[in-house]
Amino acid sequence: MKPKIGLALGGGGARGFAHIGVLQVLEEARVPIYCIAGTSMGAIIGAMYAQNPDAKALEKKVVEFLEGKEFERLRLYFLREFSIRGDQRLNFFQRLAKFLEKELMLNAILLRQSLLSGQKAMNVLNSLLGGDDLKHTRIRFAAVASDLASGKEVVLEKGPLAKAVLASSSIVGVLPPVGWEDKILIDGGVLAMVPVSAAKRMGAQIVIAVDVGMDICRPPVIGDGLEEMLRTMEVMCYSLKQAGLEGADIIIRPHVSDVHWTEFSRVQECIRAGKEATQQQIKEINMVMRYGNMYRTVSKIRGFLVSKKRSSRGIGEAP
């Protein structure tokens, strides 16, 4: 009997378009997907694919949307101003202008609940997903959100699909929280950037995790207090993500860390990165599918022996 394979699609804004490339390679390799758990952009892409498991059609629909008037009206490009990151290529007056723009945006967030209207975002998601219920997707799907009331991760498997995806994607300050029964839901990436545990709870026996997060190892340039706060959030989310990824059987990491989360124009580049990263691991995916726990045990033993051998070498000793 073939094992039940679950996908855990992580958040990352525009970097999440890499999920499309991942799905295309898995589809071509005839990897059967039992369930999909998605966070933020992973929830958007995962929900669309769960409705219609055709990765090429998914790419076409996403690209057409990004080139259309509806996306243009969202004007998400202005969010890029939150990440100047001490760019030394800017002269003094350019940096001053950027700083003032960022201050105005920060004041706007502090004076109102969010920069974007929740209804506007819901209209967009309804146009992409229709009025489906979570229970009616062709592949079992769950959107993962964070509850401000309880402080817990919430796995949404019942209810309106578009509303669940909106809750999973509601970045603090950008979109308002989503009320769901007695919960106040925001972006799932706060607690589960890559929702591995959610996929397991859905019954997956093998979890393929797709991590499209930023590379935390890049040295930051801290220019002001806002950038300090943003960096603090990055470090916290990264630590939680690493702990969650330990439960995955396969981790796919497309090379998209240099893509800002608002750079939606780089969709094709991200899709290619997803394809390349998955192609590099398709042999291992097939081995895990074929041998399951036995292959994972052998891999762990092999990894342990390799790390032990490395640690036993003296400084400067050739490998």
C-alpha positions as CSV (number, residue, x, y, z in Angstrom):
1,M,0.0,0.0,0.0
2,K,1.4,3.4,-1.0
3,P,1.9,5.8,2.0
4,K,-0.3,8.9,2.3
5,I,1.8,11.9,1.2
6,G,1.0,15.4,2.6
7,L,2.4,18.7,1.4
8,A,3.2,21.5,3.8
9,L,3.4,24.7,1.8
10,G,5.0,27.6,3.6
11,G,4.4,31.3,3.6
12,G,6.6,33.9,2.0
13,G,4.6,36.3,-0.1
14,A,5.7,36.4,-3.7
15,R,8.4,33.7,-2.9
16,G,5.4,31.3,-2.5
17,F,5.0,31.2,-6.3
18,A,7.8,28.6,-6.1
19,H,5.1,26.2,-4.9
20,I,3.7,26.2,-8.4
21,G,7.0,24.8,-9.8
22,V,7.2,22.3,-7.0
23,L,3.7,21.0,-7.8
24,Q,4.5,20.8,-11.5
25,V,7.5,18.5,-10.9
26,L,5.5,16.3,-8.4
27,E,2.7,16.1,-10.9
28,E,5.0,15.1,-13.7
29,A,6.6,12.4,-11.4
30,R,3.2,11.1,-10.6
31,V,3.6,11.6,-6.8
32,P,0.2,11.1,-5.3
33,I,-0.9,13.9,-3.0
34,Y,-3.2,12.8,-0.2
35,C,-3.5,16.2,1.6
36,I,-2.2,19.8,1.5
37,A,-1.7,22.1,4.5
38,G,-0.8,25.7,3.6
39,T,0.2,28.9,5.4
40,S,-0.3,32.4,3.9
41,M,0.8,32.2,0.2
42,G,1.1,28.5,0.7
43,A,-2.6,28.5,1.6
44,I,-3.5,30.5,-1.5
45,I,-1.5,28.2,-3.9
46,G,-2.5,25.1,-2.0
47,A,-6.2,25.9,-2.1
48,M,-6.2,26.6,-5.8
49,Y,-4.4,23.3,-6.5
50,A,-6.6,21.3,-4.2
51,Q,-9.6,22.6,-6.1
52,N,-8.2,21.7,-9.5
53,P,-5.0,19.5,-9.4
54,D,-3.5,20.8,-12.6
55,A,-0.3,22.7,-12.0
56,K,0.0,24.1,-15.6
57,A,-3.6,25.5,-15.3
58,L,-2.7,26.9,-11.9
59,E,0.3,28.7,-13.3
60,K,-1.8,30.2,-16.2
61,K,-4.5,31.4,-13.7
62,V,-2.0,33.0,-11.4
63,V,-0.1,34.8,-14.2
64,E,-3.3,36.1,-15.8
65,F,-4.4,37.4,-12.4
66,L,-1.1,39.2,-11.7
67,E,-1.3,40.8,-15.2
68,G,-4.9,41.9,-14.7
69,K,-6.6,45.1,-13.5
70,E,-7.9,43.5,-10.2
71,F,-4.3,42.8,-8.9
72,E,-3.1,46.3,-10.1
73,R,-5.9,47.9,-8.0
74,L,-4.5,46.3,-4.9
75,R,-1.3,48.4,-5.2
76,L,0.8,46.0,-3.1
77,Y,4.0,47.4,-4.5
78,F,3.9,50.2,-1.9
79,L,4.6,47.6,0.9
80,R,8.2,47.3,-0.5
81,E,8.9,50.6,1.3
82,F,9.0,48.8,4.6
83,S,12.2,47.1,3.6
84,I,14.9,49.7,2.8
85,R,17.3,47.6,4.8
86,G,20.0,50.3,4.8
87,D,20.5,50.1,1.0
88,Q,23.8,51.9,0.5
89,R,23.1,52.5,-3.2
90,L,20.7,55.3,-2.2
91,N,22.0,58.8,-1.8
92,F,21.2,60.9,1.3
93,F,18.1,62.6,-0.3
94,Q,16.8,59.3,-1.6
95,R,17.1,57.7,1.8
96,L,15.5,60.7,3.4
97,A,12.5,60.4,1.0
98,K,12.3,56.6,1.7
99,F,12.4,57.2,5.4
100,L,9.6,59.8,5.3
101,E,7.5,57.4,3.1
102,K,8.0,54.6,5.6
103,E,7.1,56.9,8.6
104,L,3.8,57.9,6.9
105,M,3.0,54.2,6.3
106,L,3.8,53.3,9.9
107,N,1.6,56.1,11.1
108,A,-1.2,54.9,8.9
109,I,-0.9,51.4,10.5
110,L,-0.9,52.8,14.0
111,L,-4.0,55.0,13.3
112,R,-6.1,52.2,11.7
113,Q,-6.3,48.5,11.9
114,S,-4.8,47.7,8.5
115,L,-3.5,49.2,5.3
116,L,-5.7,47.1,3.1
117,S,-9.4,46.4,3.3
118,G,-10.4,42.9,4.3
119,Q,-13.4,43.1,2.0
120,K,-11.1,43.9,-1.0
121,A,-8.9,41.0,-0.2
122,M,-11.9,38.7,0.2
123,N,-13.2,39.8,-3.2
124,V,-9.9,38.9,-4.8
125,L,-9.9,35.5,-3.1
126,N,-13.5,34.8,-4.1
127,S,-12.5,35.5,-7.7
128,L,-9.7,33.0,-7.4
129,L,-11.4,30.3,-5.3
130,G,-15.1,30.9,-5.8
131,G,-17.6,30.0,-3.1
132,D,-16.3,26.5,-2.3
133,D,-16.2,25.0,1.2
134,L,-13.0,23.5,2.6
135,K,-14.6,20.1,2.6
136,H,-15.3,20.1,-1.1
137,T,-11.8,20.4,-2.6
138,R,-10.6,17.5,-4.8
139,I,-7.5,17.1,-2.6
140,R,-8.0,17.3,1.1
141,F,-6.9,20.8,2.2
142,A,-6.4,22.9,5.3
143,A,-5.4,26.5,5.8
144,V,-3.3,27.2,8.9
145,A,-3.8,30.5,10.9
146,S,-2.8,31.9,14.3
147,D,-5.3,32.8,16.9
148,L,-4.8,36.0,18.8
149,A,-7.3,35.0,21.4
150,S,-5.7,31.7,22.5
151,G,-2.2,32.1,21.1
152,K,-2.5,28.8,19.3
153,E,-2.1,27.4,15.8
154,V,-5.5,26.8,14.1
155,V,-6.0,24.3,11.4
156,L,-9.0,25.1,9.3
157,E,-10.7,22.2,7.5
158,K,-14.3,23.2,7.6
159,G,-16.1,26.3,6.4
160,P,-15.7,28.8,3.6
161,L,-12.5,28.2,1.6
162,A,-11.8,31.8,0.7
163,K,-12.4,33.0,4.2
164,A,-10.0,30.4,5.6
165,V,-7.3,31.4,3.1
166,L,-7.8,35.0,4.0
167,A,-7.3,34.2,7.7
168,S,-4.1,32.3,6.9
169,S,-2.8,35.3,4.9
170,S,-3.8,38.2,7.1
171,I,-0.4,39.8,7.8
172,V,-0.6,42.0,10.8
173,G,-0.9,45.7,9.8
174,V,-1.5,44.8,6.2
175,L,-4.8,43.0,6.5
176,P,-7.3,43.0,9.4
177,P,-7.7,39.9,11.6
178,V,-10.5,37.5,10.6
179,G,-13.2,36.5,13.0
180,W,-13.9,32.8,13.1
181,E,-16.3,31.5,15.7
182,D,-14.7,32.6,19.0
183,K,-11.3,33.1,17.4
184,I,-9.4,36.1,16.1
185,L,-7.2,34.8,13.2
186,I,-4.1,36.2,11.6
187,D,-1.3,35.0,9.4
188,G,-0.4,31.4,10.1
189,G,3.3,32.2,9.6
190,V,3.4,33.7,13.1
191,L,3.3,30.2,14.6
192,A,3.7,27.8,11.7
193,M,5.6,29.2,8.7
194,V,5.7,25.7,7.2
195,P,2.7,23.7,8.5
196,V,4.3,20.3,8.9
197,S,2.4,19.3,12.1
198,A,-0.9,20.3,10.4
199,A,-0.2,17.9,7.5
200,K,0.5,15.1,10.0
201,R,-2.7,15.8,11.8
202,M,-4.6,15.5,8.6
203,G,-3.3,11.9,8.3
204,A,-0.2,12.3,6.1
205,Q,2.3,9.5,6.7
206,I,5.0,11.2,4.7
207,V,5.3,15.0,4.7
208,I,7.0,17.0,2.0
209,A,7.7,20.5,3.3
210,V,8.3,23.4,1.0
211,D,10.2,26.3,2.7
212,V,10.2,29.6,0.8
213,G,11.3,31.7,3.8
214,M,14.0,34.3,3.9
215,D,17.7,33.3,4.6
216,I,18.1,34.5,8.2
217,C,21.9,34.0,8.0
218,R,22.4,37.1,5.8
219,P,23.8,39.9,8.0
220,P,21.1,42.6,8.4
221,V,21.7,46.3,8.2
222,I,19.6,47.9,11.0
223,G,18.9,51.5,10.1
224,D,16.1,52.4,12.6
225,G,13.8,51.0,15.3
226,L,11.3,49.7,12.8
227,E,13.9,47.6,11.2
228,E,15.0,46.3,14.6
229,M,11.4,45.2,15.2
230,L,11.1,43.6,11.8
231,R,14.4,41.7,12.3
232,T,13.2,40.5,15.7
233,M,10.1,39.1,14.2
234,E,12.2,37.4,11.5
235,V,14.4,35.7,14.1
236,M,11.4,34.5,16.1
237,C,9.6,33.1,13.1
238,Y,12.8,31.5,11.8
239,S,13.3,29.7,15.1
240,L,9.8,28.4,15.2
241,K,10.0,27.3,11.6
242,Q,13.2,25.3,12.2
243,A,11.6,23.5,15.1
244,G,8.6,22.7,13.0
245,L,10.6,21.4,10.0
246,E,12.2,18.7,12.1
247,G,9.0,16.7,11.7
248,A,9.2,16.7,7.8
249,D,10.4,13.7,5.8
250,I,11.5,15.8,2.8
251,I,12.4,19.5,2.8
252,I,12.4,21.4,-0.5
253,R,14.1,24.8,-0.3
254,P,13.8,26.7,-3.6
255,H,16.4,29.4,-4.0
256,V,14.2,32.5,-3.7
257,S,15.6,34.1,-0.6
258,D,16.7,37.2,-2.6
259,V,13.1,37.8,-3.7
260,H,11.3,40.4,-1.6
261,W,7.8,39.2,-0.5
262,T,6.1,41.9,-2.5
263,E,8.0,41.3,-5.8
264,F,5.1,39.7,-7.6
265,S,6.6,40.5,-11.0
266,R,9.2,37.8,-10.4
267,V,6.6,35.0,-10.5
268,Q,8.3,33.1,-13.4
269,E,11.7,33.2,-11.7
270,C,10.1,31.8,-8.5
271,I,8.3,29.0,-10.4
272,R,11.6,28.0,-12.1
273,A,13.3,27.9,-8.7
274,G,10.6,25.6,-7.3
275,K,11.0,23.3,-10.3
276,E,14.8,23.1,-10.0
277,A,14.7,22.5,-6.2
278,T,12.2,19.7,-6.6
279,Q,13.9,18.0,-9.5
280,Q,17.1,17.8,-7.4
281,Q,15.2,15.9,-4.7
282,I,12.8,13.8,-6.8
283,K,15.0,10.7,-6.5
284,E,14.9,11.0,-2.7
285,I,11.1,11.5,-2.7
286,N,10.7,8.3,-4.7
287,M,12.9,6.4,-2.3
288,V,10.9,7.6,0.7
289,M,7.6,6.7,-1.1
290,R,9.0,3.2,-1.9
291,Y,10.7,2.3,1.4
292,G,9.1,4.7,3.9
293,N,10.3,4.4,7.5
294,M,13.1,2.0,6.6
295,Y,14.7,4.6,4.2
296,R,14.3,7.4,6.7
297,T,16.0,5.3,9.4
298,V,18.9,4.5,7.1
299,S,19.2,8.1,6.0
300,K,19.3,9.3,9.7
301,I,22.0,6.7,10.5
302,R,24.1,7.8,7.5
303,G,23.7,11.5,8.4
304,F,24.8,10.7,12.0
305,L,27.9,8.8,10.9
306,V,28.9,11.6,8.4
307,S,28.5,14.3,11.1
308,K,30.5,12.2,13.6
309,K,33.2,11.7,11.1
310,R,33.4,15.4,10.4
311,S,33.5,16.3,14.1
312,S,36.4,13.9,14.7
313,R,38.7,15.6,12.1
314,G,41.3,17.9,13.4
315,I,41.4,21.6,12.5
316,G,42.9,22.1,9.0
317,E,42.6,18.3,8.3
318,A,41.6,17.6,4.7
319,P,38.2,16.1,4.2
